[in-house]
């Protein structure tokens, strides 16, 4: 049956004949396809002959004379076979092993067969120049190539007899098929490839037989074995293609035309056979015997024993293995990353803490080995039909893992960026509330506020029958005076039937509503429908989606459910009114003096100069001395009045623009609202301020959802409560609900109450339900995830936790551990990567990895119970746990002890208009329980207030009432725990600037110069250097619908990120991938003669990151590591001195030894005259600081007060301070 499928041939060039010289002129977009084709002596051209327009295409061998790679011209011998203007569709290198037949037969005649139907279409331009109007062409398949039980056949659709007659007598045929799997634009645009030939460089697709090419045509030669007329097929020798591959043409192999005797191929193909292997596969049941190799044969001559000397523990005794499996998860021979072939057992149903210095291998064991292997086995257990990832996930470098449980990883990384994700939505408490309000909530009309409570006749009867005996009731249909019924409430239950009938009849007449007059006094409306009878508004039934700000029908129509709006703040446009607008009074207009000297068509700047010229304004004057009308038009525009700007610059560009002045306000607003670029929006945001939506007042919902209440409390108020406030509301609610409503709400309230108690246990009582997830710290996020797992009721799961104590005050450690213990007691096994002393003391089992970081780590230093670790002399961790060692530094005298930063009236978030003093030239720790206001004080008050003053912005009223002492600083550096990047492309080398220096070094090597490689070739973010499959990420993301997307190593570059030829350039014997795989310590030795690189590397080492790889993905870094990288970058580019450093929990992820080194570094920074303010919970850091500011007493609304401030010794005496009490215990030691 003839196929209706068609394939489109795209012209890649055309034949030109000039002065008896034949050439192919390649279209501009395909010139790079010629790379390395000149290393072949011959090529095969697939083209359209002008003299045979009805033939789909022809093929011909040519001998290459020369190739001009720059202009794309291929000169060749063989002009007699071509005509001027012949259209070329493909060029293939002549491969002897595919195109040379050693022994073949032909009949006495030979000619090519027109065996493919073709359809011409109208010519279209494929090049810009008019003289190159080439023709696209459509071809149709004439059959399929079938692979049946290992044998290959050509199955033609029709006219088999014709093919038989034309091919009879030929021993071989040339076969053209279509690589339909690569018939996609993304493949047909590729011009270079990585051939799968040994030691082959990256070549142009015309120098390879790759299926990825502008026209995915395959060409090969095969031997005819036999003709099967009954089945209409030809059996042939083996091919390298899939079953049912589309066949587009066949023709006989003619030696005089197709055989090349004197050929040349590149060196990477020189070892290939010179003739076609046209043997047919013989399928036989006989087994092939294995012959000994030369290495086997030579063994008898060796003077050494052939036995392996180390056979100890080579085979595992099954009995011992079963014993280990009964104990727990048995890991044997773990070598992932820096692990040194370690073996360990994680006991079942216990809490195991894995600890050690930073970079020792804790995460390599917990996450990269145990959790990764569990995840891999889960994916591989799925059938191929359900998982595209089957078999693709990389196996960790281990000998074996036995007794592995299904695992869940709860990390500290907060990669959520969606502002719609909140505490309420993440914990499902928002869903509980939505269901609760949809079930028992009372709605109010969005227009008039009338309560709308649909009731059945039975429910109305029950309500009225419960009135006091003797009460007179008058029932009247809505808006109808008659009939009117009177009823007196009595003790006789039988009269309720009369009342019910009155109500039913009146509801029917009143179209769902009745008036009930009580004792001729109160006239009340009862209804059975979702209608507001006061304003005739029809409403629909309440559902949980009514309270979803992600639902387009329920979200606020103004802010689209975000609760906020961004507005241009005119006060931010001109930040330096004391300067001339020419010299930078406004960041928006920038340096207008430079623009006026070299003008162009940039109307944003030009409109100011044009306006000034028209009005006659002297722009040399400061902004605050310019006329008010001019200032107004600069900001708000000229109201359609046009001005003219004439420009001419030194590049001989000139022009005249006449337009209205748009004004900075309107321009910023337009860019923010309509620009598609994130960079443009980011610029616009500098001149905008965020405020609550005027329509929903920050409540995010439409009026319909906002006007539903339960017992007088509207939904938005409940949804914005703290966890502690919500628990109290839930506990009080049953007391005021009717029995019927309580019956509906009981299960929801109980579930909600259980969840709330768990979140309070882990110290999150202060979080509000509407708190955005991107604003949470890593520790807060991890504890939310932890409690969510606790409530799911699943058992026999392995949980892997990453420093869950992060961000938690020491007084809450026990409550956290109680939660983890509850998870354990439910039948689960817990692994905790942790450094916290209190958490380790409460664990069942401890594994100490070390002894140092990086290459010097990865060993089991000690393992066992707490007492066993403390008694192990090899364990540094044990020495700190037993207090044999303590983190301590010799503090220097505070510089400038009479100088203070004084902040008054700070009321940000929950701060209670507090007054604070920070000593200059000292280390100050800001402490307090989670949610007490530490970040509000330091990050949202102190930092922006001082930054504003340093940048000479006068208005600080948003942060505090008054500020003094800022003149002690000329720079402020805020180092937080936000990621240094959110993609695998970001790494320590790119963030710190080392990567630029490394790229320059490689670009200046002799090999790079010889190849013409510039700096951009050595960037995996550049198309010139990056792997074309993974685009420089080293990994490929595969979406999985039922779980998080999974990243796997790129199969082309093997995780190396770069193209193959880039990695052939070496510096000191290493390619750029090798360099990025070095850790900081190794790189320091390698780049010892490069001052700029070593300067940055030294600071990374000083902050305790000597173990970190230069190219380590930012996605794998902890918050603490990210913060220390930022600190190192700042230290490497700043000379310290008058600098204020603000750090947010810098001890995250640090072992006792690392904290000791960090304190030494901070003391060193302080001694340069700098000031350091730290938000911290670690008692070792707090105890060794110069000054403490303790906030509290609790979190949320009960926080924000100053509980104590002073030296550590002073604070330790304050009994009201949680921090002080803990310090007092520390000082007793």
N, C-alpha and C positions, 0 to 999 in steps of 0.2 A: 504494500500500500504506500502510495507516495506521500511524503511528509509535507505539511504546510508550514513547517518551521523555516525561518529564514535567518541568515546571518549577514551582517553588514561588514563589508571590506572597506577599510579606510585607506586612502592613498597616503603613502609615506614619502613619495618622491616621484620623479619622472626621468625618463632617459633623454639625454641630449647628445647630439653628434655634431662635432665641430672640428674641422680640419682633420677628418678621418680619425678623430679620437672620440671614443665613446665614454660617456660618464653618466652617473646617476646623481642628480641633484636632490639631496635629501631635504625635506621640509624642515623648517627652522626648529620646530618643537621636538623633532626626533634626531637631531644631530648627535646628541650625547649617546644615542643607541649604538653609535659606531665605535665606541671606545674598545680598543684592543682588536678590532676586526683586521687591522693591518698586519697582525701576526699570522694570519692565515694566507696561504697562497691563492686559494680559490673560495668562491662563495656560490650559493644557489640563489637565483633571483626569481621571485614569484611576481608576475607582472601580467598586464593586459596588453595583448598585441593589437595594435590598431588595425592590422590586416585580418584579424580574426575576432571581430567584435562579439560574435555569438558564443565564443568559447569563454567559459567562466574566468579562467586565467591560465597562464602557461608557466613552466619552470625551465630554467636554463642554467647550466654551470658557466661561470665566468672566471677568468684569471685576473686577479687584482694587480693593477699596475701601481697605483698609489691612492692614498686616502688623505684628503685635507680635512682634518678633524675640526678646524675652526670654521670653515665655510660649508662643510658637509657635502663635499664632492668626492665621489668614488670613481676613479678612472680605471678602465678595464679593457682587456682584449675581447674581441668577439662582436664587433659592430655589425657583422653580416646577419646576425640573428635578431637584431633590434631595429626598430624604426624610431625616428624622431617623435618624441611625445608619448612613447609608450608609458603607461601608468604603472608604477611599482608599488606593490602591496607588502612585500616582506623581503628581507635579506637574511639568509642563514649561512653560517660558516660551513664549509665542506668538511664533514667528519668522515674519514676513511672507513671507520668501523660501522658507519650507517649507510654510506653511499657507494662503496666499492664492492663489487661482487667478483669473487675470484673465478668461479666457474659458472657460466650461464649459457643458455641456448636461446636462439631467436629464429623465427621463420625467415624465409627468403626475402620477405618484405617487412617494412616497419614504418609505423606512423603513430602519431598520438591520437587518442580517442576523445571525442567530444562527449564525455559521459556524465555531464552535470548540467542540469537546467539552470539558466541564469536569467536574471531580470535586471535590465538597466533602469536607472532612475535619473532624474534630471541632474545635470552637473551642479555642484555647489562649491563655493570658494572655501578652500581649506588653508590658504595663505593670504596674507594681506596684499601682496603684490598682485596686480591684475593679470600679469602674464602667467600666473600659476593657477589656472582654473582646472583642478583635477576632479576626477569622477569617483564618487562613492559607488559601491557595487554590492548587490545582494546575491548570495548564493544559497542554494537549497541542498539539504542532504540527499544523497542518492541511496543511502542505506545506513546500516549500523555495523560496527565491528563487535562481534560477539566473542565472549570468552566462556566456553562451556567445558566444564570438567578439565580445565587446564589447557584446552586446545582453542586455537584462534580461527575464526571464520569471518569472511566478508559476506554479509547478508544484504543483498540489494533489494530495493523495493519493487522494481519491475524491469522488464526487458532483459531477463537473465541471459536469454539466448544470444542477444546482441553482444553482451560482454564476453560470453563464451567464444563466439566466433572471432572477436577482435583480439582476445588474449590467447587464443589457442596457439600453441607453438612456442610461447614465451615461458621461460623458467622462472622469471622474477617480475614483480610489478612494483611501481612506486605508488605509495598510498598517502593520501592527504586526508587528515581528519581535523575536526574542530574541537579545541579545548573549551568546551561549553562551560566548564566550571569556572573558567577565568574570563568569561565574556561579560565583564563588568567594567564600568568606567574607571573604577579605582585601580584595576589591574592594567587596563589598556593604556593608562597614562604613565605607567612606570617605564623608565628608559634604561635603568641599570639594575643589575641583579647580582646575587652572590651565587655563582655556579657551584653545584655540588661536586666539583672535581677536586681532586687532591691539590692543595697548595695553589688553587686558582685565585687570582685577585678579583676584586669587584670589577665586572665588565659591563659593557653595553649589551643590551638584549640581542642586538644583531650579531654579536660575537659569541652567542650561546644558542643552545636549542631549548631555552627556557620556555615554558608555556605562557609565561607572563610577558606579553609583548603587545604592540599596537593592534595587530591582527593575530589572534591566537590560533594560527594554523600549524599543525604538526605535519612533518614530512619524513617518511622513512621508506626503506626498501624491505621487501619480504619475498620469500620463495613460495611459489605456488605448489602445494602438495597434491591437491586434486580438486576437481569440479564435481559438485553434487547437484545435478540438474533437477532431481526430484524435490529437493528442499530449496533450490535456487540459491546456493551459497558456494563460496570458494574457501577451501581450507588452506591456510597459509602457515608459515613458520611463526615463531613467537614474536609478539609485539610488547611494547611497554605502554599499555593503555588499559583503561577500565572497560568492563563489559558495557555494551550499549553505547559506546562512543559514536557520535555522529560522523559518518563517512561523507566527504564532500567531493572526492574525485579519485579515480585510479587511472593509471596509464602504464604501459609496459616499460620495463627497464631495458634501455638500449645502450649497450656499451659505448658505441661511437659517440653518443650524446652525453651519457651519464658517468662514464668511467674516467677518472683522472689518474694518470700514471705518476707524474712528477708533482708531488704535493708537499706542502709544508704546513705544520701546525705548531702552536705555542708549546713551550717546554712542559707545561702542566698537562698536556695531552700526548706528549711524545711516547709515553709508555703504553698507550692504548693500541689495540690490534689494528693492522693495516687493512683488514678485510672484514666484510659483513659476516657475522655469525648467524647463518641461516638454518641452523639445525632445528629440528622439531623436537619438542619435549616427548620423551618416552615415559609414559606412565606405567610403572611396573611394580609388582608386589614384592620383588626381590629386594632384600636389604643390601645396602652398600657397606662394605667392610671399611673400618677406619684404619688407615695406614699410619705407621709411626712417623713422627716428624724427625728432622735432623737433630733437634735438641734431645729427643728421646734416645736416638741412636748413639749420641755422643756421651751420654751419661756413663756408659761402662768404661770409658777411657779416663774419667775424672778421678783425681786422687782424693777428692773430698767426698764425704758421705752425702748421699742425696736425701737423707731424712732431715726433716725440720727439727732443729734442736729444741725449740721451745714448744712443747706440746701440752704444757700444764694448762688445765682448765679449757682445753680446746673444745672438747665435747662436754656438754652439761649433763650431769646425772639426772635422770628424769625425777628421781625421788626428791632430790634437792630442789629442783625447779618447782615441783608441786608444792613443796613446803613454802617456797618463796611466794607462790601464787596465793597460798592461804593467808599469808601475812599481809600482803598488800600488792601495790603496783610495782612490779619488778623491772627496773631499767638496767640493761646490760650493755656496756661498751658505748656510752654516749660520747660522741665527738663533735657535736654541733658547735659551730663557732669556735670558742676557745676551750671547750671542755676536753679534758685529757683522758679520754677512754674510761670514764668513771662508771661505776655500777652502784645502784642505790635502790632501796626499797621504801616506797611511800606507804606507811601503814594504813589499812582500811579504817574508816569510821573514826579517824583521828584528825586533829589539826596539826599540820606540819608546817613550820616556818622555815623557809629557805633564806639564809642571810649571808652576808659577806660584803666586802668593800665594793664600791661602785666599779662595774666592769669585770667582776670576778667570774661571772657566768651564771648568776642566779636566774635571770630571765631566759638565758639559753637553755637551762634545764627545765624550768617550769613551763615557759610559754613556747619556746622554739623546738623543744623536744617532746615533752609529755603531751601538752595540749595540741600541738601541731600534728602529732601522730594520731591522736584520738580523732581530730577533725578529718584527717586524711582517710582513716579507716571508715569513718561514717560516710564520706562522699563516695568512696569506692564500693561501699556495700549497696549503693543504689544501682538499679538497673540502668543500662545505657539509654533506655527510652525516657528515663526520668532525670537524667543528669548529664549535662554536656561536659562536666568536669571529671567524669570517670577516667581514672588512670593518669590524670594530668598533674595532680598535686605532687609536689616534690616530697620524697621521703626524707625525714631527718636522718642525720648521719649517726646511726646507732646499729648495734648488733641485733638487739631484740628488745621488745617491751611485752611483758606478760601481765595478765590480770588487769588490763587497761579498762577503765570505765568510760561511759559517755561523759564528755566534759563540757563545762561552760566557763568561759573566760570573762571575768569582770575586771576591766582595766580602769586606770585613772584618766585615760585620754578622753578629752571632751572634744569630739570633732563635729558636734552638732552646730549648724550655722543657721538653722531655720528659726526665725523669731516666733513662729507660730507654735513651736514645741515648748511646752511649759512643764512645770512640776506636776500640775494637775493632769495633763494629757499623758505624760510619760508614766505616771504611777497608776493610771486608770481611775484615779479618784474623781477626775472630772467626768468620766463616763458614769460613775455611780451617781454623782450629783445631777447629771442631765436626766438620768432615768428616774431619780427621785422626784425632781420638779415636774417632769412630764406626767408622773403618776398621781401626785397629790397636790401639785402646785395650783394656786389660784391665779388665773390670768386676769389682766386688766386691759381694757381697750386702749390701744396705742394712741387713739385720737382724743378721747375724753377721760380716760382713766377709770371708767366704771368697771367694777369687778364682774366678771362673767363666769358663772358657775352653772354649767349644765347639770340638771338633776332630772331623774325619771319621776313619773307620777308617784311611784311607790316611795321614793326617797323624800319627796315633798310631803307626802302623807305622813310619813314617819316623823318628820321634823315638826309638823303642825300638831300632831297628836300628842306630842310630848310637852305642849304648853300647859300652863296651870289650868286646873279644872275651873270651868266657868268662863274661860276666856272666849270672847265673841270674835269669830272670824268671818270676814266678808271676802268672798272670792269673785273676781271679775276678770273676764278675758281682756288681754292687752288691747287697748285702743277701741274696745267695744263696751258699751255701757250695759248691755243686756245679753244674755241673762246674768243676773247677779245672785250668788248663793250665800246664805248665812249659815254658820255652823257654830255650835257651842261645844267646847271641849268638855267631855264628861268622863266619868269613871268606866262607863260601859264600853268595852272593847268592840262590841258588835257594831257600834256606830261608825267605826273607822272605815267600814265599807262604803257608807254614804259619802264620807269626806273624800275617799279615793275617787268615787264616781264624779263628784263635783270637779275635782282637780283635772281628771282626764278630759271631761267634756270642755272645760274652760281652756285647757291647753290646746285642744283641737281648734276651737273657735278663735282663740287668740294667736294662732299660728306659732305655737311653741312658747308663749309667755302669758303669765297671769299676774294680776295685782292682788295682793293679800293685805287687807286692812285689819289691823289688830285693835280691838276695842275702840273702833272709830278714831284712832289716833295715828298710828304709824302705817303708812301705805308702802308696802314692800313689793319688789318685783322678783318673781321666780320664773325660771326659764328652763327649757329642756334642749335648747339648741346653742350652737357656737355663733351667736349673733349679738352685737351690741345694739339693744333696742333703743338706746338713747340717741345714737348717731347713725343707726342703720348700717354699721360696718359688719361685713361678713368675715368671719375668721375660720381658720381650719383647725382641726384637732391638734392638740399639743403632742409633739413627739420629741424624743431625745435630740433630734437634729435641729429643733427649734433653738437649742442652746449651744449650737456649734458655730464658732466664729470662722470655721474653715468651710462651712456650707455657704455657697453664694447666695442662697435665699435667706439665710439667717444672719450673715455677717453685717456689720455696719456698712451702709452703702457709701459712706464718705471715706473712711479709712481702710475699707476692705478687710476689716477684722483685725487690724494691727493695733488699734487703740491709740495710735500716735499720728502725728503729722509733722512734716518737715517744712519749716517756713524760712524764707530769706530774712535775715536780721540786718536791717540797714546799718546798725551800729558796728557790725563786723566788716562791712565793706571798706570803710576808711578807718584803719586801725591806728594810724599815726597822723592825726590832724595837724600836728605841729610842723610837719614837713610839706614841701611842695609836692603837688601831684605828679610833677615830672620826676621827682627823686624818690618815689616809693611810699607816698602817703597811704596808698592802697595796694594790697597784694593782688587785688583783682586786676587792676590795670598795669601793675608792675612798673618797670622802668620806662616811663613814657619819654624821657629825654633821649634814650637810646633809639626808641622807635621814631621820634621826630627827626633824628639825624639820618636814619636809614628807613624811611617809610615804605609801607607796602599796602596791600589791599585788606589787611586785617581790620575790619570795621569796628570790632570791639574796642580797639585802642583809638582808631582813626576818628570815631564819632566824637570823642572828647576834644581832640585838637580842632576838628571842624566846628564844634559848638563854641569853643573858646574864641576862635577866629571870628565867627559871625557876631558874637556878642561883644567882642573886644575885651577879653579877659587876659590879665597878666598871670600866666601860669607859674611864674617864678615865685609868687607869693605862697605862703603856707595855705593849706586847705582851709583852715579855720578863719582865714582872713578874706576868703573869696566871697562874692555876693551870694546870698541865699538862693536866688532864683537859678543861678548857674549850678549850685550844688544840688538843688532839687531836680533839675533836668538831667544831671549826670547820673543820679540815682534812679529816678522814676521815668525818665524819657521825656521827649519833646511833644508828646501828644499829637503825633502825625505831622508835625511841622518839620519840613525837610531842611537838611544842611548839606553842604558840599565840601568834599575833601579831594584836593588835587595832589598827586604824589609823583615823584620821580626819584629813583635811587641810583646808586653807583653801578648797578647791574643793568642799567639802561631800560629798566622797566618803569612804565609810567601809566597813569590812568586817572580817571575822574569818577568819583562815586557820589551820588546824590540820593540820600535816604533820610528817613526820620531817625532821630536818636532813640534807640531802643531803651537805653538806661540799664545800669548794672543790675538792678532788682529784677527787671523783666528778663534779662538775658540769663541770669543765674537760674531763675525759675524755669525758663524754657529748657535749658540744658539738663536740669535735674529731672524734669517731667518727661522729656521726649528723647533725650540722648540714649542711644543703645550701649554706649561704651561705659564700662565701669570706671575707667580713669577719669572721664569727664564728670561723672556723677561724684566721684571722690573729691575733685577740685571744687565742685559746686557746694558740697557739704561743708567746706571750710567756712562758708559765709551763711550758713543756715543754723537754725536751732530747732531742737526737738521739743514738742509740746503735746499735751493730750488733745485728742480729737475733740473738736468743738461740738460735734453732733452726739457722739456716744459717751463723751467725757471719760474716755479711756476704758470703757467697759466692753468694747469690741463687738457687741451684738447689735442687731436691729432693735427697734423699740419693742417689737412683739416679744422678743426673748427677755429683754430687760425688765418688762413689766409683768413678770410672774413672780409670786412670792409664796412662801410657806410661813404661816403664823407671823406675818408682817415683815419678814426678812426677804428682800428680793434676791434673785439668783446672782446678779453680779456682786453683791456684797458678800455672799457666801463663797463665791468663786475666788474672791480676793483675800480671804482670811488666811492667817497663818495656820500651820498644821495644828498647833496647840489650841488656837481659837476655834477651829473647826471641830476639834474633838469635844470641846466644851459645848458647842452648839448642838452637836449630835446627841450628847448625853442629856441635854435639857429638852430636846424636841419631843420625845415620847410623852412627857408630862402634859403637853398642851394639845396633842393630837386626839381626834375622836377614835373610837374603837375601830371603825371601818377604815379610816386612813392608816391607823397603826398596823392593821392587819396587812395592808398593801405595802407599807414601807418597812416592815420589821426586818426582812431579810437584807434589804439594801442597807439599812442603818447598822445592822450587826456587822456586815462585811466591811463597811466604811470604818466603823469603830476599830475593828481588828487591825486594819491597815494603818490607821492613824497611830495606834499605840506602838506599832513596830517602828515607824519612822521617828517617833519621839524617843524610843529606846536608843537609837543610834545618833542622837544629838541633832536632829533636824527639825525640831519643833518650831524654830523661828522662820522657816521657809514659807513663803506664801504660795498658794496654788497657782497664781498667775505669774510667778517668777519665770522668766525666759531661761531655757536650758543653756543657751550659749553663755549666759552670765554666771553659771555655776563654776565653782572650782572643781578640779579633778577629784578631790576627796569627797565633796558633796555628791557629785554625780555617781561615784562608785558606791557610796552608801545607799543611794536611791535604788541602784540596780540590785544591790545585795538584799535589801528588804523585799523587793519585788520577787526575787527568787525564793525568799523564805516563805512567801505566801502561796507559792504554786503547788505545794504538797508533793512534789516529785522526790523520790528516794533513789539511792544507789547512783548518785551523780558525783562526778569529780568537779569541784569548784576551784578555779585558780584565780586568786585575788592578788592585786598589785598594790601594795602599800595602802590598805584601807584606812589607816590612821591619819593619812594626810589631811591637813586642815582641821583636825579635831583637837580640842583642848584636852590636856591630860586628865582632867576630872571625868571626861566622858569615855576614856579608854575601856573601862570595865563594862560599860553598857554596850559598847561595840562588840567586845569579846563575848558577852552574853548572847548577842544576836548570832554571832558566828558559831558559838557552841550549840545554839538551838538548831542551826542548820546541820551541824554534825549529828546531834542527837536524833534528828529525823531520818538518819540512816545514810548520810552522805560523807564523802571524804573531802577534806579541805587542804589545799596548798596555799600558803600565804607568803608572798615575797615581801619581806618586811625588815626594817632596821630598828623599830621602836622597842626599847627595853621592856616596857610594860607588856606589850603584846607578846614578846618572846617568853616572858616569865609565865604567861597564862597558857602557852601552847602545850600540846601533848608531846611533840617531837620537834627537834631542831636539826637542820642540816646546815653546816657552816662551810661555805665554798671560798676558796682562796688559793694561796695565802695573799696574793696581790691581784692586780687588775690585768686585763688583756692577756698577753702571752704568758705572763707569770702567774696567771690564775687558772681556774678551771679544774681544780682538784678538790676532793673532799678533805677538808682540814679536820673536821670533827662532826660526829652525828650522835644523837641520843637524846635523852631527857635533859631538862634544865640542869639538874645537878651534875649529870655526866659532862655536859658542855663546860660548866663552870670549873670542873675538876680536870679538864683536859688542858695540859700545858701548851699544846700546839695552837690552841684557839685564842686569837686576839679577842674575838667576840666574848668568849667565856671570861676573860680577864676583866672586861668592862662590866659584864653582868654581875660578877662577884665583887665588883668595886675595887679589885686589885689595881685597876687603872681607872683614871677619870679624865674626861675632857676638860682641860684647863689651860689658860694662857696667862702670861704675865702682862697685866694691863698697864699701859703707859698713862701718863698724866693727861687729862683732857686739855686739848688746845683751846684757847680762847674761852676759858671757863666762865667769864663774865658775859659772854655773848649768847643770846638766845633767839630762837625763832619763836615769835609769839603769835598765836592764832586765837582770835576771840569770836564768839558767836557762830560757831560751826554747827549748822543744823541739817546737814545733808542726810537724807534718808531717815534713820532712826536716831541720829545724834540729837541730844537735848540742849542745843545752843551752848556747847561746852567751850571752855577756855583752856588752851593747852600751851605748854612751853617745851621746846626741843632744844637741848644744848648744842651749840655749834662746835664742830671739831670733836664729836663724840659718837659712840655707837648707841643708838636708842632702839629698844625693842618695844613694839606696840603689841600688847597681849590682850587676851580675853577669850571667852567662849565663842564658839561659832555663832555668827550673827550679831555679835555685840557692837559692831560698828567700826572695826579696825580698818577695813578697806574703805569705808565711807570717809573716815578721818584722813587716812594717808593717801589713798589713790584718787579719791574724788573731792578732797578739800585741799589738803596741803600741797599736793603735786600741781594741780591746775592753777592754784592761787599764786604759787611762786613762779611757775612757768609764765603766767601772764605778766607778772612784774618784770621778770628777766627780759621778756619780749616787749616790754614797755607798753603793755596794755593796762590801762588804768582800772577798768571795771573788774572787780573781784567779788562783787556782791552775791554772785551765784554760789560762791564757795564759803564765804565767811563774812563777818562784819568788818574786822580790821586785821591787818597783817603787818608785822614788823620783823626785822632781821634778815629780810631777803637780800639786802645789799651785801651780805657775806658771801654771796654766790654769783658766779657768772655763767654757771651751767648746772642743769638738773637732769639726772638720768634715772628713768623709771624702768627697772628690769623686772618684768612679770613672767608668768609661766605660760603665756600663750605660745602656740607652736611657732617655730621659725619658718614654717612653710606647711602647706596642706596637701602637697603632692609628693610622690617619690622623687621628683626632680630636685627638691630642696634638700640640702645637706650642709654639714658644718663648713665645708670648703667654699661653697657658693655664698653662704650667709656672711662669713667673716671676710671674704674678699681674697682668700688664698687661691681660689680657683682661677682668678684673672692672672695672677702671677705664674701659676703652673702652666696655663695655656700659652702665655708668652714664652716661657722657657722651651716648650715643645715646638712652637712656631719658629723659633730661632735655631733649631737643630739643623745640621747639614742635610739630613734626609728630607726634612720638611721643606727646606728651601729648594732642593732639587726637584721635589714633586710640585712645587708651587703652592704649598699649603699655607694659608693664612691662619690667624688666631681663631677665627670662627670655626674652622675645621675641627678644633679640639674642644668644642662645646657640644654636649649631648642635648642641649636645647636648640641647637641650630640644625636645619635640614641638611647642611653640608656635611656634618659630622655624625649625626645620630643614626642609629639603626632604623631602617625604614619600616620595620614591623612593629616594634614597641615604641617607636618615636623617642628613643633616648631614655625611657623609663626603666629598662632592664627587666620589666615584668609586664605581663598582659593581664588585664582585668576581665574576668568572666562573670557576668551577672547570674546570680542564682535566685530564683523567685522566692524560695522558701527560707532563705537565710541571707546573711550579709554577703556581698559580692566577694569573690575569691580571686586573689592575685597569684599568678604562677609565673615562673621564670620564662622569659622569652626563649623560644626554641631556636631562634636564628642566631642571636648574638650571645646566647647562654648567660644572660644577665650582665653582659659587659657594656651595654648601652651604645657602643660605637660601631661604626662600619668596620669591616674587616681590614681595609687598607689603612685606616687611621691608626689602628693598633700595631701596625708594622713600623711606625715611627717610635724610636726609643730615645730616652734621655737617661744617661748613666745605666744603660742596659734595661731600663724599665719602660713599658708603654704607659699611657695615661691611665688606663684601667688599673694597672699594678699600683700606681701611685695612689689612686683613690682608695684602694684596698688597704693602704698602710694606716696604722693608728698614729696618733699624734706623736708618741715617743719614737716610733720608727721613722716618721717623717722628719723629726728633728735631726736625727743622724744623717738621713739621706740629703736633706737640704741645708747642711751645716754651713755651706758657703753662700747661701742666699739670705741676706740680712733681713729683707722685708718679710719673707716667709717665716723665718725663724722667730722674728719678733712676735708675730701673731700666734705661732705655735707655742711659744713660751708662755703666753698668757693663758692659752687653753690648758696647758699642763699645770699652771699655777692654781687654776680653779678646780683641779681634780679630774680633768677630762683626758688624761694622757692615754687612756685605753680606747678612746673613741676613734672610729675609722673616719678618715676625711670625707669619704663618699657615703657615709651611712645615711640612709633615708630619714628625712625629718619625721616621717610617720612612725618610726620605731623609737623615737626619743621620748623620754619621760618629761613631765613638766619641769622637774628640777634640772635635768640635763639641758633643756631648751633655755632655761633661765641662766644657767652658768655659761652657755655659749654666748648669750647676749652680753653678759657681764664681761666675758673675755674680749669680745669685740670692742666694747666701750673702753676697757682698760688699755687695749692696744692702740687706740687712736686718740686717747686723751692724756694730757699730762697731769691729771688729777689737780691738786691744789684746791681752788675755790669751787669745789663741785659737791653737790648734794646727791647722794646715791639713795634710791628707794628700792628695796628688795622685798619680794613677796615669798615668804617661806623658802629661803634658799637651801635649807637642809633637806628638802624633799629628795628621797632616793639616796641619802648619804649615810654611810656607816660611821661608827664612832671615830674611826681614824680619819675619815674624810672630813668630818665636822671639825676635828682638831686642826686640820690643814686649812679649812675654810676660815676658821677664826684667826689663824695666823695671818692669812691674806687680808682679812678685813682690818685687822689691827695695823697692818702695813699701810693700807689705804688711808686709814685714819691719821696715821703719823705724817702723811703728806699735807695735812691741813684740811682734808675732806671731811664731810659729815655723812653719816650713814644712818638711815632709818629703816628698820626691818620689821615686817609683820611676821611673827614667829610664835610657834607653840613649843619648840624644843627647849626643854629646861636647861640643857647644857649651854645653849646659846644665850638664853635669857639670863642665866646665872653669871655668865662672863661678859655681859653688856655693861655699859657705863650708866645707862639710865633706862627706866622702865615706865611706860604709860599703860596702865591696866584699865580696860573698859569693861562694862557690864551693867548690872551683875549677871544678867542672862542675855539671851538673844532676842532679836525682833523688837517688839514694842517695849519689852522689859529691859532692853539694853540701851546703849547710847550715853551712859553716864561715865564720868571719870571716877573709878573706884579707888585708884591709888596712882601716884607718880613719884618717882624718886630713884635712888640707887637700889640695886637688888636687896641690899641689907635693910633699907627703909621699907620697901614693899613687903618683905618677908614678915614684918611686924604688924601688917594690916590684916586683922582677922576676917574682915568682910571680903577680902580678895581671895578668890580661888587660886589664883597664881601665887599670891603671897603665902598661902598655906602650904602649897607644894614646895615653894622655895625654902620655907622654914624647915620642912622635912629634909630637903637636900643639904642645907647648911648643918644639920645635926650630924651628918656623916663626916 
